[in-house]
Amino acid sequence: MSTAKVLPLLEPEAAAPCCPPLTERPLTAEEAERTALMFKALGDPVRLRLFSAIASHEGGEACVCDISDVGVSQPTVSHHLKKLKEAGLLSSERRGTWVYYRVEPAVLAAMGQLLIRAAAA
């Protein structure tokens, strides 16, 4: 007889796109602030490596124990992950003693569309 408890799955909240394509119209001050925060977070080489490690990890999520080898100390890794999370690029979930990070696909897609359409113009 199993005593396992089945928990309902929660649907991830869809992130709002950061802004319209650059060629569509000028950004509002709020859109520019939100977009700059995301690009600023990715402007640091360590953060970009961490983001890439998570995005390319199987299933699009990674345990902090799997991505901490980026040439800086563990507290610095935690700081950079926090900045990526604050920028809306990552979400996290604690499972036991480990924290798992995953890329927010809606935000990533919106940032990509911002650049793809601008580059195609």
Secondary structure, DSSP 8 states (H G I E B T S, - for coil): -----------------S---TTTS---HHHHHHHHHHHHHHTSHHHHHHHHHHHHSGGGEEEHHHH--SSS-HHHHHHHHHHHHHTTSEEEEEETTEEEEEE-HHHHHHHHHHHHHHHH-
